[in-house]
Amino acid sequence: MMIRPKMVLLALIAVTVLISGCSSGPPASTGNVPSPDGTNQQTDAGNEPVLQKARLIEGWYAKGEDGGYFSALQQGYYKELGVDLTIQPGGPQISGMQLVASGKADFGISYADDILRAREEGIPVVGLLASFQHTPQVLIYHEDDNLNGFEDLEGRTVFMQPGVLYWEYIKSKYNLKNVNEMAYTGQLVNFIQTKGSLNQGYITNEPYALSQQGVKVKYLKIADSGYANYCDVLFTTEDYLKRHPDIVKAVVQATQKGWSHYLENYKSVNPFIQTYNKDMTVEAMNYEAEQQKEFILNEETKANGIGYMTMERWNAVQDQLLEIKGLKEKQDVSKAFTTEFLKKP
């Protein structure tokens, strides 16, 4: 198992990633034709539409948790709206936030709390779409363990990557003073051998990985702790948003369509995702897809569209970060995200 920002996924082999610079704007053209969204799309001398190039850097290796993006790519939804999108897998040594901030990528995937912290550090990123309405992060414990809630963590051993924000929130909210915190190395063997312990994880991954080893577990959902974080948030920079609102709109709405397709057709999309990550099995991604549906599609997104976000939730995340000193000062939340480009059902 390898550690990823905030959490771990299934065992993966580190890959070398070559990041090339992105086009700072659309290529030259000689005319315009209507695009699928009703706007004018640039064309070349032969009156063929010229696609505007853009690059998306994933928060981790290619996986089912980014299924909507790959579905949109596979089905040609980005190209239908005039964008030639390249999806670049991330990894433990790759900071999507830094690559987007430096212009080496146009879009990234992160969390609401990380976006607020980046803005405090002077990185003007903007959330555009929240793939997950609530985080699928969990605390895993052994099936035969007697655990009723987060308040029962007192006195227990917890394997956790240092600095995880939701863990700091849980300790504060539930007044946990006597927890044996052990650094999580990415290997589950310590958790397996330590009865009564808990381990950080994702509902979409670690329970499946452990089941393959014959280890039965249950889990506490971090979302049930009250932590208000949006997860897998598509973001760009204020500058890119100002210069290329047409590309942003196309990427956001094609991604929404991609998620709708993926939720119903993930079994036909996951083999395509596997071409980006040979070490991830299709079976594991099918498990991801089944587990994550409840976090993507709920009553709120049915009414307002996949990826919907509210000012109330962003303010709640900020208040929680201030409480645990994850932020030093309040940020202008109205600049941290926008729903302008989301398409309603």
BELSULGI-V861041 format. One record per residue. N is the residue number from 1. PSI is psi in degrees with one decimal (none if undefined). OMEGA is omega in degrees with one decimal (none if undefined). NEAR is the number of other ideal C-beta (glycine too) atoms within 10 Angstrom. Layout:
n = {N | N}
psi = {PSI | PSI}
omega = {OMEGA | OMEGA}
near = {NEAR | NEAR}
This chain:
n = {1 | 2 | 3 | 4 | 5 | 6 | 7 | 8 | 9 | 10 | 11 | 12 | 13 | 14 | 15 | 16 | 17 | 18 | 19 | 20 | 21 | 22 | 23 | 24 | 25 | 26 | 27 | 28 | 29 | 30 | 31 | 32 | 33 | 34 | 35 | 36 | 37 | 38 | 39 | 40 | 41 | 42 | 43 | 44 | 45 | 46 | 47 | 48 | 49 | 50 | 51 | 52 | 53 | 54 | 55 | 56 | 57 | 58 | 59 | 60 | 61 | 62 | 63 | 64 | 65 | 66 | 67 | 68 | 69 | 70 | 71 | 72 | 73 | 74 | 75 | 76 | 77 | 78 | 79 | 80 | 81 | 82 | 83 | 84 | 85 | 86 | 87 | 88 | 89 | 90 | 91 | 92 | 93 | 94 | 95 | 96 | 97 | 98 | 99 | 100 | 101 | 102 | 103 | 104 | 105 | 106 | 107 | 108 | 109 | 110 | 111 | 112 | 113 | 114 | 115 | 116 | 117 | 118 | 119 | 120 | 121 | 122 | 123 | 124 | 125 | 126 | 127 | 128 | 129 | 130 | 131 | 132 | 133 | 134 | 135 | 136 | 137 | 138 | 139 | 140 | 141 | 142 | 143 | 144 | 145 | 146 | 147 | 148 | 149 | 150 | 151 | 152 | 153 | 154 | 155 | 156 | 157 | 158 | 159 | 160 | 161 | 162 | 163 | 164 | 165 | 166 | 167 | 168 | 169 | 170 | 171 | 172 | 173 | 174 | 175 | 176 | 177 | 178 | 179 | 180 | 181 | 182 | 183 | 184 | 185 | 186 | 187 | 188 | 189 | 190 | 191 | 192 | 193 | 194 | 195 | 196 | 197 | 198 | 199 | 200 | 201 | 202 | 203 | 204 | 205 | 206 | 207 | 208 | 209 | 210 | 211 | 212 | 213 | 214 | 215 | 216 | 217 | 218 | 219 | 220 | 221 | 222 | 223 | 224 | 225 | 226 | 227 | 228 | 229 | 230 | 231 | 232 | 233 | 234 | 235 | 236 | 237 | 238 | 239 | 240 | 241 | 242 | 243 | 244 | 245 | 246 | 247 | 248 | 249 | 250 | 251 | 252 | 253 | 254 | 255 | 256 | 257 | 258 | 259 | 260 | 261 | 262 | 263 | 264 | 265 | 266 | 267 | 268 | 269 | 270 | 271 | 272 | 273 | 274 | 275 | 276 | 277 | 278 | 279 | 280 | 281 | 282 | 283 | 284 | 285 | 286 | 287 | 288 | 289 | 290 | 291 | 292 | 293 | 294 | 295 | 296 | 297 | 298 | 299 | 300 | 301 | 302 | 303 | 304 | 305 | 306 | 307 | 308 | 309 | 310 | 311 | 312 | 313 | 314 | 315 | 316 | 317 | 318 | 319 | 320 | 321 | 322 | 323 | 324 | 325 | 326 | 327 | 328 | 329 | 330 | 331 | 332 | 333 | 334 | 335 | 336 | 337 | 338 | 339 | 340 | 341 | 342 | 343 | 344 | 345}
psi = {141.5 | 145.6 | 135.6 | 170.1 | 121.1 | -23.5 | 171.8 | 155.5 | -169.4 | 161.5 | 126.0 | 151.8 | 130.6 | 140.3 | 153.3 | 129.2 | 127.1 | 115.6 | 118.7 | 155.9 | 149.2 | 157.2 | 134.5 | 0.3 | 176.6 | 150.6 | 162.3 | 150.3 | 170.9 | 1.8 | -173.8 | 143.8 | 155.7 | 138.3 | 168.5 | -25.2 | 7.8 | -4.7 | 174.8 | 133.6 | 134.9 | 147.6 | 161.9 | -171.3 | -25.3 | 13.8 | 23.4 | 137.0 | 135.3 | 117.0 | 140.6 | 124.7 | 143.6 | 154.3 | 134.0 | 127.1 | 124.8 | 160.9 | -16.7 | -170.6 | 158.7 | 135.1 | 171.0 | -22.5 | -15.0 | 24.9 | -33.6 | -35.7 | -45.2 | -34.2 | -44.3 | -35.8 | -46.7 | -41.7 | -6.4 | 20.5 | -35.4 | -44.4 | -33.5 | -30.0 | 15.5 | 15.6 | 130.3 | 91.4 | 131.3 | 128.6 | 120.9 | 116.8 | 149.8 | -150.1 | 178.0 | -23.0 | 11.1 | 124.7 | 104.7 | -35.4 | -45.3 | -39.1 | -40.5 | -42.0 | -34.3 | -5.8 | 5.3 | -12.1 | 152.7 | -30.1 | 150.7 | 175.4 | 125.1 | -148.7 | 157.9 | -43.3 | -37.1 | -34.7 | -42.5 | -40.7 | -36.3 | -40.8 | -36.1 | -29.9 | 5.8 | 13.5 | 105.9 | 68.6 | 155.9 | 126.4 | 137.4 | -27.6 | 130.9 | 104.1 | -37.3 | 121.6 | -28.9 | 149.8 | 137.9 | 12.7 | 147.6 | 164.5 | 118.4 | 140.9 | 162.6 | 141.1 | -35.6 | 6.7 | 146.0 | 97.9 | 123.2 | -21.3 | -177.4 | -28.6 | -19.3 | 4.0 | -17.2 | 128.5 | 0.2 | 165.5 | 130.7 | 122.0 | 114.7 | 137.9 | 130.8 | 140.8 | 7.2 | 123.1 | -41.3 | -30.2 | -39.4 | -37.7 | -44.8 | -43.7 | -39.6 | -48.2 | -40.2 | 10.3 | 49.6 | 114.5 | -19.0 | 64.2 | 133.2 | 93.8 | 122.5 | 135.8 | 129.9 | 122.9 | -3.8 | -8.8 | 134.2 | -0.3 | -37.9 | -41.0 | -45.1 | -39.3 | -11.9 | 98.7 | 143.0 | 1.1 | 168.9 | 158.0 | 138.2 | 154.4 | -176.3 | 135.8 | -24.0 | -7.3 | -66.8 | -42.2 | -37.6 | -46.3 | -41.0 | -36.4 | -31.6 | -19.3 | 5.2 | 15.5 | 118.2 | 131.0 | 163.1 | 179.1 | 157.3 | 127.2 | 128.7 | -33.3 | -31.2 | -12.1 | -16.2 | -6.2 | 122.9 | 11.9 | 136.1 | 145.3 | 150.9 | 57.7 | 122.9 | 132.3 | 160.7 | -171.0 | 159.2 | -39.0 | -47.0 | -39.2 | -39.9 | -39.4 | -29.6 | 57.1 | -27.6 | -40.7 | -42.2 | -46.7 | -43.9 | -44.7 | -43.2 | -49.1 | -32.7 | -35.9 | -42.0 | -45.6 | -37.0 | -40.3 | -40.7 | -40.9 | -43.0 | -40.1 | -30.8 | -17.9 | 29.1 | -29.1 | -24.7 | -14.2 | -34.9 | -35.7 | -30.8 | -42.4 | -36.2 | -24.8 | -19.0 | -14.6 | 88.4 | -20.2 | -4.9 | 122.2 | 152.4 | -36.8 | -41.0 | -39.4 | -33.5 | -39.2 | -44.6 | -50.5 | -39.7 | -37.9 | -28.6 | -6.7 | -44.4 | -21.4 | -17.7 | -46.1 | 113.0 | -172.0 | -36.5 | -43.2 | -27.1 | -35.5 | -31.8 | -5.3 | 145.0 | 135.5 | -0.4 | 144.7 | 154.4 | 154.1 | -36.7 | -46.1 | -41.6 | -39.5 | -37.3 | -42.2 | -45.2 | -44.3 | -40.2 | -39.3 | -40.9 | -37.4 | -39.3 | 10.0 | 29.4 | -20.0 | 145.4 | -37.6 | 155.9 | 141.3 | 162.0 | 94.9 | -30.2 | -20.1 | -8.9 | -18.2 | 162.2 | 143.6 | 12.7 | -33.6 | -5.4 | 139.6 | 126.9 | 155.1 | none}
omega = {179.3 | 179.0 | 169.8 | 179.6 | 177.2 | -166.9 | 178.7 | 173.7 | 176.3 | -177.5 | -177.1 | 177.6 | -177.6 | -179.5 | 176.2 | -174.8 | 177.1 | -178.7 | 177.4 | -179.6 | -179.6 | 172.5 | -179.5 | 178.4 | -178.5 | 178.9 | -178.9 | -178.8 | -176.6 | -179.4 | 179.9 | 173.2 | 179.1 | 175.3 | -176.8 | -178.7 | 175.0 | 178.9 | 177.3 | 179.9 | -177.6 | -179.1 | 175.7 | -175.1 | 179.6 | -179.8 | 173.8 | 179.8 | 176.4 | -177.0 | 177.1 | -174.3 | 175.3 | -178.9 | 175.9 | 176.1 | 178.5 | 176.7 | -178.7 | 176.8 | -179.7 | -172.4 | 179.4 | 179.0 | 173.8 | -173.8 | -178.9 | 179.4 | -179.9 | 176.5 | 179.0 | 178.3 | -179.3 | -176.4 | 177.9 | -176.9 | 178.7 | -179.3 | 177.0 | -179.3 | 170.6 | -176.9 | 173.2 | -174.8 | 172.4 | 175.7 | -179.6 | 176.7 | 176.9 | -178.8 | -174.8 | -179.1 | -175.1 | 177.5 | 177.4 | -179.9 | -179.3 | -179.3 | 177.8 | -179.8 | -178.2 | 179.8 | 178.2 | 170.6 | -176.8 | -178.3 | 175.3 | 178.6 | -177.2 | -179.1 | 179.1 | -178.5 | 178.2 | 178.0 | 177.9 | 178.7 | 177.6 | 179.8 | 176.9 | 179.4 | 176.5 | 177.2 | -171.4 | 179.5 | -174.8 | 175.5 | -174.4 | -173.2 | 177.2 | -179.3 | -179.0 | 178.9 | 175.3 | -177.5 | 175.7 | 178.1 | -176.5 | 166.6 | -175.6 | 173.5 | -176.5 | -173.6 | -177.1 | -180.0 | 179.7 | -175.8 | -175.6 | -178.1 | -175.7 | 179.4 | -179.9 | 179.8 | 180.0 | 177.9 | -177.6 | 174.6 | 179.6 | 176.5 | -171.0 | 173.6 | -178.2 | 174.3 | 179.7 | -172.0 | -178.5 | 178.7 | 176.4 | 177.7 | -179.0 | 179.0 | -179.4 | -176.0 | -175.2 | 174.0 | -179.3 | -175.9 | -173.2 | 177.7 | 177.2 | -177.0 | 178.3 | -178.6 | 178.4 | -174.6 | -175.2 | 178.3 | -177.7 | -175.2 | -179.5 | 176.7 | -178.5 | -174.7 | -175.6 | 178.9 | -179.5 | -178.6 | 174.5 | -178.9 | 176.0 | 179.0 | 175.1 | 178.9 | -177.1 | -171.5 | -171.2 | 177.2 | 178.2 | -179.1 | 179.6 | 178.7 | 177.7 | 177.4 | 179.4 | -179.7 | -179.4 | -177.0 | 167.1 | -178.8 | 170.7 | 178.8 | 178.9 | 179.0 | -179.8 | 178.1 | -176.8 | 179.6 | -165.8 | -170.2 | 165.6 | -174.9 | -179.4 | -178.9 | 173.9 | -178.9 | 172.5 | 178.1 | 176.5 | -178.7 | -179.8 | 179.1 | 180.0 | -176.4 | -173.8 | 179.8 | 179.2 | 178.1 | 179.3 | 180.0 | -178.8 | -178.2 | -179.7 | -174.3 | 175.1 | 178.2 | 175.3 | 179.6 | 178.7 | 178.2 | 177.9 | 179.0 | -176.0 | -177.7 | -178.8 | -172.1 | -174.0 | -178.2 | 177.9 | -179.6 | -174.2 | 173.8 | 176.4 | 177.9 | -178.1 | 177.4 | 176.6 | -176.2 | -175.3 | -176.2 | 178.6 | -178.7 | 176.8 | 179.4 | 178.7 | 178.6 | 175.1 | 176.8 | 176.8 | -175.6 | -179.4 | -176.7 | -171.8 | -177.2 | -175.7 | -179.6 | -176.7 | -174.9 | 176.1 | -176.7 | -178.6 | -179.5 | 174.7 | -178.4 | -171.3 | 179.5 | 176.9 | 179.6 | -174.8 | 178.7 | 179.4 | 176.1 | -179.8 | -179.0 | 179.4 | 176.4 | 179.2 | 177.3 | -179.5 | 179.5 | 179.4 | 177.7 | 178.0 | -179.5 | -177.7 | 180.0 | 172.2 | 171.1 | 177.5 | -176.9 | 176.6 | 175.6 | 175.2 | -174.7 | -179.2 | 178.5 | -176.4 | 179.7 | 174.7 | 174.2 | -175.0 | -171.5 | 179.2 | 177.4 | 179.4 | -179.3 | none}
near = {20 | 17 | 16 | 20 | 18 | 23 | 24 | 24 | 24 | 23 | 13 | 22 | 10 | 12 | 16 | 6 | 15 | 5 | 13 | 9 | 10 | 18 | 14 | 11 | 11 | 18 | 12 | 8 | 17 | 11 | 14 | 13 | 14 | 10 | 17 | 15 | 15 | 6 | 13 | 12 | 22 | 18 | 15 | 13 | 9 | 7 | 11 | 10 | 19 | 19 | 18 | 23 | 17 | 23 | 22 | 23 | 25 | 26 | 26 | 23 | 25 | 26 | 27 | 26 | 28 | 28 | 28 | 29 | 28 | 25 | 27 | 29 | 22 | 19 | 19 | 10 | 25 | 27 | 17 | 17 | 25 | 24 | 25 | 14 | 24 | 15 | 19 | 20 | 19 | 23 | 19 | 14 | 9 | 22 | 17 | 25 | 23 | 14 | 21 | 26 | 19 | 13 | 14 | 16 | 27 | 25 | 28 | 28 | 24 | 25 | 25 | 26 | 26 | 22 | 24 | 24 | 19 | 21 | 19 | 15 | 8 | 7 | 16 | 15 | 26 | 21 | 23 | 24 | 28 | 28 | 25 | 21 | 21 | 20 | 25 | 23 | 26 | 25 | 24 | 23 | 23 | 20 | 11 | 9 | 14 | 8 | 17 | 7 | 10 | 18 | 12 | 16 | 21 | 12 | 11 | 18 | 18 | 21 | 22 | 21 | 17 | 8 | 10 | 17 | 20 | 25 | 25 | 18 | 23 | 24 | 18 | 13 | 16 | 17 | 8 | 19 | 8 | 8 | 18 | 12 | 13 | 15 | 10 | 22 | 14 | 14 | 14 | 22 | 10 | 15 | 26 | 16 | 8 | 16 | 11 | 13 | 19 | 25 | 26 | 23 | 28 | 28 | 22 | 26 | 26 | 24 | 20 | 21 | 19 | 20 | 12 | 12 | 9 | 7 | 16 | 10 | 21 | 14 | 19 | 20 | 16 | 27 | 21 | 11 | 19 | 14 | 23 | 21 | 27 | 26 | 27 | 23 | 27 | 24 | 25 | 25 | 19 | 14 | 12 | 23 | 19 | 10 | 13 | 21 | 12 | 19 | 25 | 24 | 20 | 28 | 28 | 24 | 23 | 28 | 29 | 25 | 20 | 25 | 23 | 19 | 19 | 28 | 17 | 11 | 15 | 23 | 11 | 13 | 25 | 24 | 11 | 16 | 29 | 19 | 10 | 18 | 20 | 11 | 14 | 22 | 15 | 16 | 11 | 21 | 28 | 15 | 20 | 26 | 22 | 13 | 18 | 24 | 13 | 15 | 22 | 25 | 15 | 14 | 8 | 13 | 20 | 11 | 10 | 15 | 19 | 25 | 28 | 20 | 22 | 14 | 12 | 10 | 20 | 24 | 15 | 17 | 25 | 21 | 12 | 22 | 24 | 15 | 13 | 17 | 9 | 20 | 20 | 10 | 6 | 13 | 19 | 8 | 18 | 10 | 12 | 24 | 24 | 18 | 18 | 11 | 20 | 21 | 14 | 9 | 10}
